[in-house]
Amino acid sequence: MIGTLILIILCLIVLVVLWHLLQNIVKLVINSILGLLLLGIVKFLNIFPLLGFPDIEIGWIAVIVCAIAGIPGAILLMILHLFGLV
């Protein structure tokens, strides 16, 4: 009887931990997708050439930065591109 209660409590603890991990993973994936979309929209709309800067290139490094950092990573890439560092 006590072994069953301990097993149920352990299962509930594991379930709560997995729930919190999945919520964070979903938020990270959505943020990464939005960062890549933001960078793609900026390139598609030719915003940098309109401002007098060369067009931003989307390469492997830009994709990796946006996949890891999401929207702040895309904004950082754009700021670095404005200063000519990327």
C-alpha positions as CSV (number, residue, x, y, z in Angstrom):
1,M,0.0,0.0,0.0
2,I,2.8,2.5,0.9
3,G,4.8,1.4,-2.1
4,T,1.8,2.2,-4.4
5,L,1.4,5.7,-2.8
6,I,5.1,6.4,-3.2
7,L,5.0,5.3,-6.9
8,I,2.0,7.6,-7.6
9,I,3.7,10.6,-5.9
10,L,6.9,9.9,-8.0
11,C,4.9,9.7,-11.2
12,L,3.1,13.0,-10.4
13,I,6.5,14.7,-9.7
14,V,7.9,13.4,-13.0
15,L,4.7,14.6,-14.8
16,V,5.0,18.1,-13.4
17,V,8.7,18.3,-14.3
18,L,8.0,17.1,-17.9
19,W,5.1,19.6,-18.2
20,H,7.4,22.5,-17.3
21,L,10.1,21.4,-19.7
22,L,7.7,21.0,-22.6
23,Q,6.2,24.5,-22.0
24,N,9.7,26.0,-22.1
25,I,10.6,24.0,-25.2
26,V,7.5,25.2,-27.0
27,K,8.3,28.8,-26.2
28,L,11.9,28.4,-27.4
29,V,10.7,26.8,-30.7
30,I,8.1,29.6,-31.3
31,N,10.7,32.3,-30.5
32,S,13.2,30.6,-32.9
33,I,10.7,30.4,-35.7
34,L,9.6,34.0,-35.2
35,G,13.3,35.1,-35.3
36,L,13.8,33.3,-38.6
37,L,10.6,34.8,-40.0
38,L,11.6,38.3,-39.0
39,L,15.0,37.9,-40.7
40,G,13.3,36.5,-43.8
41,I,10.7,39.3,-44.0
42,V,13.5,42.0,-43.6
43,K,15.3,40.4,-46.6
44,F,12.1,39.9,-48.6
45,L,11.0,43.5,-48.2
46,N,14.5,44.8,-49.0
47,I,14.5,47.1,-46.0
48,F,18.3,47.5,-45.9
49,P,18.7,48.6,-49.5
50,L,16.0,51.1,-49.0
51,L,18.0,52.6,-46.1
52,G,21.2,52.7,-48.2
53,F,22.9,49.6,-46.8
54,P,23.8,46.4,-48.6
55,D,21.2,43.6,-48.4
56,I,21.5,41.3,-45.4
57,E,22.7,37.8,-46.3
58,I,21.0,34.8,-44.6
59,G,23.7,32.2,-44.2
60,W,24.3,29.3,-41.8
61,I,25.6,31.5,-39.1
62,A,22.5,33.7,-39.3
63,V,20.2,30.7,-39.2
64,I,22.1,29.2,-36.2
65,V,22.0,32.6,-34.3
66,C,18.2,32.9,-34.9
67,A,17.6,29.3,-34.0
68,I,19.4,29.7,-30.7
69,A,18.4,33.3,-29.8
70,G,15.2,33.8,-31.7
71,I,13.9,37.4,-32.1
72,P,16.7,39.0,-30.1
73,G,19.2,37.1,-32.2
74,A,17.6,38.4,-35.4
75,I,17.6,42.0,-34.1
76,L,21.3,41.6,-33.1
77,L,22.2,40.4,-36.5
78,M,20.4,43.4,-38.1
79,I,22.2,45.8,-35.8
80,L,25.6,44.2,-36.5
81,H,24.8,44.4,-40.2
82,L,24.1,48.1,-39.9
83,F,27.6,48.6,-38.4
84,G,29.2,46.4,-41.0
85,L,30.3,43.7,-38.6
86,V,28.3,40.8,-40.2
